[in-house]
């Protein structure tokens, strides 16, 4: 994000006052020249530096040497506080720096060089660190951070985007030589007692939480997570797999610290293939398939019904369920009462003992009729179809099988729906299949270009689309969603850290906030720099129709309207030129800005090239659905409020 010039006024310095009168205290400058990394060759290894330390002591370093290393952990998520961790080929070390947002200068993958002369070595209960001095003000001395004004003197930035590859080890191999190094353990899972918990205490009732990770060979290690981390409120996964982490110690206890939840890849079946009876996502269940039929252990899956048994374009006894961006067909037997459930019903299905199998090229689970739920846990839920061309569908199958997709401006061969027809758009053709038992099988196909919505599968090597009913064939757009509909409704890019984001439920039903995620992409990046799952950030389970959530930068200090609560989130680190997306179940449903594009100082809205430069932008009241086409959204859907720091409308619409 762009740097801001902050003017500090002194009553005794007229010269500085004059400068700040003529230059905005909030001015944004053009991007600085591309940084050229220095040509430095370290003359001291991290291992040799750590060898200078005596456990429990503090040593001021007198040798005039330089170490070099790649950043393997930063403070982006809040798990590491005022700290970066670097490693070279010989070892790793924690570097204490008295500054915030260190990831903006020293992100994971950056090479850094540290001039160690006059710095200090110490340890936090045997975990070796390097800092700027010794703090004796507390009950016991501790290693102090390198002061912010001296960081650039000692820490020199090198190249970016260096590969960071974890060392694959076993718990038995972990000794002090691996301290502060990025490691990977395979075949691990959370202990059963921990699988119902979140990563830490979002209410800060405890500053950190320990978990037990165990392998199928009965080896264990502690995972410690900070309650100040962005992901503190996220539920831990219940499966088995690999974990990437920084190896640390606390006395004689071996510990792991993850950087964010993407380091925990517990997607497989738990030890003994038993499972815990917990709900896992559909993608996890499908990943258990290894080329032959799998009898599932104790698991449940949840999702939204996207098939229409009443319209009968699906065989008796089948339901198609989708969660996030994965879907699967469930078969309960031909006599099962699947017609009791409609599109938009939310189900939790116990798949214990079911058979995960390949059926003519696509995955399904065969279950007994008794596994069919008696009632839906909720109704009117919305799955937003993913807009794809036929060529994109061909490329993405089977990954997108049994998930809702929309094909725009497509034509079908003439005749009636029944049987195999050819569906064609500008990118190619595929099969449109309708069962002869479908209630609309004898209806005439449209003769002009339409929008087709349905789910796609493989039948052998044939790529097929199946409609649910004739409402899936529309002019121009996919069928309008019902139920909850969250949108980005206000964006405040004010002075200094005064940044706010309003998310509004314009739908007719309460929104399940666990399904919605906000992501921020800085300076044209294609990878999110910050992510907020709305239930975890707010502590709320649902958002009623007509209600709004306000997110804010942790440094924001404006007075909000009465009774309006704002929640701290890193996604409000935007600076007028950064993109924000709103996702539901992993599918983007609304955008502010364009991911992968850096517009300069501001996004252009309503022909205003400075619309998001120290201004508030509000979604027009008539807009009730998200729009993933930023060009059309920016041109017609927003009002620009020219007043800086205007938060008068937050919380209402």
N, C-alpha and C positions, 0 to 999 in steps of 0.2 A: 504494500500500500504506500501511497505517496507520503513523504515527510511533510510535516507542518512546521512553519516558523512560529515559535512561541515567544512573544515579547514580554520581557520582565521589566517593569517600570520602577524607577527609583526617583524619589522626590529630589534627590540631590544631583541627578544627572540629566540636565536639559538636553544633552545631545541624544541620549537614548530615547527620551520622550519624543523628540522631533522625529526620529526614525519610526517609532511605533505609530505616530500620527499619520505618516505618509505611507506606511506599509501595513496592510491588514494583519492583525494578530493571528489570523487563521489562514494565511495565504499558502497555497499549494504550488510547489515548483515543478518544473518539468523533470522527467527522469534524469538522474545523474548519468554521467558516462559509464559505460560498462566497466565493472571492476576488473582490474588486472591483478591476478594473484601474484604474490612475490615469489621469487626463486630462492627458497630457503631449504637448506639441507639440515635436518636435525642432527645434533651431535651428542644426544643423550636419549636412550630408550626409556619408555615408561617403566619397564621392569627395573632398570638400573636406578631410576629415580625413586621408586618405591623401596628399593633395597637400602636407601639412606635412612629409612624411618625405623624407629624403635617403638614397638607397640606401647600405647599409653603415654607417649611423650610428644613434644612439639619441637620441630627443628626448623630454624631459619636456614634457607638454602644459600650457601655462599659461593657455590660454583657458578661460573658464568656460562651456562649451557642453555640449549633450546631443545624441547621435546616437540614432537609432531604427532598428530593423530587425527582420526576421522570421528566426527560426532556421531555417537550411536544412540544417544537419548538427549532430548531437550525438554523444555517446559511447556510445550504446546498444549497439552491436556491438563496440566496442573499436577500430574503425578510426581514430577520432579520440580522442586521449588528452589528458585535462584541457583540452579545447578545445570550444568551440562556434563555428560559423560563422554569421554573420548577413549579411543583405543588405537594402538599400533599393533604391529605383528608380534609384540612381546607381552602385551598386557593392556589393562585399562585402568583409568583413574577418574574419580569424581572431581570436578572443578567448580568451586564455590564462587559465584559472581553476584555482587550486590546490585542486581538489576532485574527488571521484569521483561516479559516477552522476549526472552533470549533467543527463541526460535526464529525471530525475524532476522537476526544477524548470524546465528550459529545453528542452522537447522540440521536435522539428521542428514548425513551425507556430506557435510562441509568439512574440508580439511582445515585444521587450525594448528597454529604454532604457538607455543607458550615459552616466553623467556622466564626461566625459573629463578634467576638470581634475585634474592631478597624476598621471595615468597616463602610460605611456610608449609610444611607437611604435618599432618596430624591424622588421627583416626577417630571415627565415631563407633565406639565399641568394636574395634578391630577392622572396620571398613576404612581403608586408607583414602585420604582426601588431600587436595592442595588448595590453599587459600591465601588470604592477604595478611593475616596476623592472628593473634590470640586474644579472645575476649574473656576477660577475667571478672566481668561484672556479675555473673550468676553464682550459683552455689558451687559450681565446678567450672573450670576453664573449658572453652571450646574453640575450635578453629573458626575464625571469622572469614567472611567473604572478601574477595578482592574489591576494594571500593570502586564505585561506578566511575569516578573520575580517572581511575588508573587502569581500567580494564583494557583500553586501547594500547596502553604502554606495554602491557604484558601479553595480551592475547591478540594474535595477528590472524586475520582471515585468509584462508586459502581458497582453493577451487571448490565448486559446488558439485552436487550430484555424484559423488564418489560411491561406489558400490559398498553396501553394508551387508555383509553375509554372516549370519550367525554360525557359530561353531556347534555342530551337532555332537552332544556329549551324553553321558549317563550321569545320574546323581552320584554314583560312587566315584566318578572321575573328577567331580568338582572339588577343587582345593583352592588355596589362596592365590594360585597363579591365574585363576579365572575371575578373580574379583573385578567387578565393573566392566566385564566383557559381555558382549551380546552372544547368548547361547541359545540352543534349541534342544528341548527334550521331546522325545516322541513317545506315543502310546501312553498318554496321561489323561486324567479326568479329575473333576472335582469330587471330593468325598461325598457320599450320598447325603450326609447331613447338611452339606453346603449348597446343594443343587437348587434349593428354593430361595436362595438369598440373592441380593444385589451385590455388586462389586465392592461397595463400601457404604457408609452411613451418610446418606444425603442430608439428613437433619443435623449432621456434625455432632451427634451425641458421642461419637468416638472419632478421634482424628484419623485413625487408620484401622483397617480390619485385616486379620490374618485368616487365610484359608489353607486347608490341607489338599494338596494335589497328590494323587497316587497313581501308580502304574499297575498294569495287569500282573506284574511280577512282584507286587507288594513293596515297591520302593515308594518313598514319599518325600515331599519337600514343601516348605511354606511359601505361599504367594501372599505378599503384603501389598495392600492398595490404600492410597490416600483417600480420605473422605472429601478432600478438596478437588479431586480429579473430576473432569467434566463427565466421566462415565460412571461416577459413583452410584447413580440410581439405576444403572442398567442391570438386568437380570443375568446371572452367569449361565453359560450354556451347560446342558446336561449330558452331552456326548463325550466321546473320547477322541484324542488326536494329538496334535503337536502344539507346543507353546514356545514362543520366542520371548525372551526377557533379558533384562540385565541381572547378572548374578551378583548378589550381595551377601553380606553376613551380618549377624548381630550377635556378638560374642562367639559362641560355638555353633549357633543356629544358622543353617544354610537357608537363604531366602532368595526369592525372585521378585523383581519389580517389572511389570509390563509398561510399555509406553502408552498404548491405548488398546481397546478391545480387539482390534484386528490382529493383535499378536496371539490371541487365543483361538486356535483353529480346532475346536473340539466338535467335529462334524460327524464322526463315525459312531458305530455302535459301542456301547459301554462294555467293559470287561465282562467276559462270560456271556456276551450277547443278550444279557438280560434286560437292560434298561431299568428305569426307576418308576415307570408309570407316568412320567412327566410329559407335558405337551412339548413336542419338538416341531420344527418347521418342516414343510413338505420337501424342501430341497435336501434337508438332512435325511429324511426317510428314503428318498430316491437314491441318495448316495450310497446306501447300503447294498444296492444291486451290483453284483460282480460278474454278471454274465450268465448266471443260472438262478433259478427260483430261490428266494430267501424267506424263511419263516421268521417273522418279526418277533422280537422280544417285547417287553412290557413298555409300550409307547402309546401316546395319543397324538393326534394331529388336529389342528384347527384350521378353519378357512371359511370362505364364503362360497355358497352354491352359485355356479355360473351356468349350469345346464337347466333345461326346461323339460321335465319329465312329462308334463301335461301335453306339450306340443309333439312329443313322441319322436323327435329327431335324435333319439338316443335309445339304445336297447333297454328293455325292461330291467329293473333292478340296479341300474347304474346312476351314479351321481358324479359330476365333475366338481371338484373343490379347488379353489385357488387361495393362496395366501402370499403376500408380497409379490414376487415375480415368478413363482413356481406354482404348477398345478398338477393334478393327478386325477385319474378316474378310479372310483371305488365301486366294486361290484359286490352286492349283497345277496345275490340270488335272484332269479327272474321273477319270483313272486313277492319280493320285498316292496313295501309301500313307499317307494321313493317319490311318488307323485304328491306325497304329503308336504314336500319341501319345494319352495319356489326360489327363483333367482333372487339373490340378496339375503337369503337366510344364512345366518352364521351358525356353524356346527362345530362341535368337538367330538371326534370319533375315536374310540378306543380300538386301535389296530392290533392289539396284542394277539399273537397267534395267526394273524393274517398272512397271506402269501404275496410277497412282492414279486411281480413277474413281468416279463415282456409279452405284450399281446399284440401281435402283428406289427411290431416296430415301436410301440409306445408303452410306457410303464403304467401298470395298474396294480391295485391291491385287491385281492379276492378275499372276502370276509363272509362270515355267517350272517344270516338275516338278523340275528340277535344283536349284532354290532351296530345296526342302524339306530341312531338316536330316536327317542320318542318325540322330542320337541326340539326346536331351534333355541339356541341361547339368546339370539337377537334376530331381528328382521330389518329389512330396508337398508342393508349395508351395500356400499357401492364399491365395485372394482372398476377402476378406470381403464378402458382398453388402451393398449399401446399402439400408436399409429405407425404402421410399417408398410413398405412396398412389398410386392410379391417377391422381388429379388431378395430383399432383406429377410423375409420369412424363410426362404429357401436356405439362406446362409445360417440362420439362427436355430432352425430345427435340428435336433430334438430338444434343445435347451428350453424353448418356449412352448413345448407341447402342453396342451390343455390349459393355456392361459389366454385371456381375452386379447384380441388384436383387431385393429380396424384397417381396412384397405380403402383408400379414397379413389374416386374417379376410375372405378373398375366396371367392366362390362362382362356379362355372362352370355354364353351361347343361348340361342333362342329355344323356346319350348317350355316345358314345365320343370319344376324344381327336382322332381324325383330322379334319382340315379346320379351318375357321374357327369358333371358339366364342366366346361372350361371357363375359368375366371381369369380375366386379362386386365392388367394395367400397363402403364408406360414402361415398366421395368421387366415384365415377363408374364408368364401364365402359370396357373396351378389348377388343381382339381377342386371343384365345389361339389361336395357330396351331400345328398339328402336321402334319407331312408325312405323306402316306399311306404313305411308305416306312419310317417310324419303327417300331422293333420293338414299341412300345407303342401304335401307332395304333388298334388294335382294342380296347384296354382301356377299361373303363367309367370315365367321369369320376366324381369323388367327388360325393356328393349333399349334403354338409354343408360348412360353411365351413372352409377350410384355409389354410395358408401356401404360397404359390407362389413359387418361386425360378427365375430364368432371366435371359436377356438380352433387351432390347427393341430394336426397330428400326422404321424407317419403311418401309412398302411403298406407294410413291406417297404419298398423304396419310393412309394408315391406320396407326395406331399399334398395333404388335403385340408380344406377348411370346411367346418360344419357350422351352420347357423343354428340358433336356438329356436327362433320363430321369425315370422316375417317382419316384426318390428326391428330386426337387425339389418334391414335394407332400407336406407334412408337417402334423402337428398342432402348432400353436402357434409353432414356431420354424423357422428355416432349417436346412438340413442341417448337422450338426456339422462344424466344420473339422478337417482332419488336418494333420500336419506341425507347423511351429512355431506357437506361440501365446504372444506376449508380453503380459503384463499389468502394471499398476501394483500392486505388492505391498506396499510400505511407504512411509509418508510421515512424515518427522520434522520437526516445526516446533518447534525447541528455542529455547534462550535466544540472544539476540543474533543472530549470523549462522549459528548451528548448524542448518542446514537440509539435509536429505538426501532423496533419492528413490530407491527401489529398483524396478528393472524386472526381472521374472522370466520365464523361458521355461518355461511349464508344458506345452508341447507334447511331441511325440514325436521331433521332428527339430531339427536346428540351424537357427537363425534367421539370415537374411541381414540384417545390421544396416543396410545401405544403404537398406532399404525402410522403416525405422521412424524416426519423428520424434516428439519430445516438444515440446509447446508450452505456454507459460504465458500466462494471460490475467489481468491485474491489475484489481482493483476493479470488476468487472462489465463490463470492456471486451469488445468482440466481435472485436477485432483482437489477435493475439498480440503480447505485448511481448518475448518471447524464444523462440527456436526452437533445437532441438538435433537434428541428424541423428545417430543413434547411432553409425554407423561413423566419422563425422568427429570426434565428441567423444571417443570412446574409442580410436581408432586400431585397433579390432578389426574384422575382416571378418564374423565370425559369433559367435553366442552358442549354446553347446551346450544341448541339452535339460536341464532341471534346474538351469541356472546362472543367475546374477543379475548385473546391472550396477548399480553404485551411482553416482549423480550427487550432487554436493554444491555448495553455495555456496562461492565462492572464499575467503570469510572463515571458513568452518567450521573448528573446531579441536578436535573431540572425538576421543578415542582409539577407533578402530574395532577390531572383532575381528581376531585374527591372520590374516594373509594376505588381508585384504580391502582392495582398492584402490578409491578413490573418484575420480571425474573431475570437474573443475571445469566448471560449466555455469550460464549465466544463468537457465535454467529453474528453478533452485533459489533464485530471489529471492522466492519466495512468502512470505506472511506470515499464513497461516491463513485468509484470506478470498479467496484467489485460486484460479482454476480451472486445472487441468492436464489436457491431453488427450494420448493416445497414438495416433498414426496409423500405418497400414501402407499403403504405396502411395497416400498421400493421402487415405485413408478412415479416419475416427475409429473405433478399435476398443475403446477404454477411456477412461474419464474419472474424474477426481477433482474434484468440484465441478461447477458448472453455468456454462458460458460465457454471458456476458451478464448475470449476476446477482451483486450484491454482498451477501453475507449479513450484513454487519456485521463483528464481530470474528472470527467462526468459522463453519465449516460445522457443521451439526447431523448427528451420526452416532449411531445407536442411541439416539435421544432425548436425547443429550448436546449441549446447545447450545454448549458450549465445547470440543468434541472436538478441534479443531485449534488451540487456543490454548495454546502452549507444551507440546504433548504429542506422543506418537508414536502413529500409527495403522497397524495391520497388517491385511492381507487375510487372511481365514480360510483355513486350509490346504485346505479342500475346494473353494475357488473356483479353477477352472482356465481360465476363459474371461473375456475382458473384458466389460464391461457399459456400454453408452452411456446407459442410463437411470439417472441419478444418484439419483433418488428411491428406486428399489428397491435399488440398490447400497448407499447410505448406511444403509438400514434393516436390511439383513440380511447384508452381506458383510464387515464390518470390525469389528475389536476395538480399543477405545481404551485405550491404556496411559497412565495418569495421571502417571507419573513424567516429569519434564522431562529432556531430553537422554538418553533411553534409546536407545542405538544397539546394544544387545547382540545383536540378532537380525539385523542387516544382513548380507547375503551368504548367509544360509541361510533355508530355509523348511520 
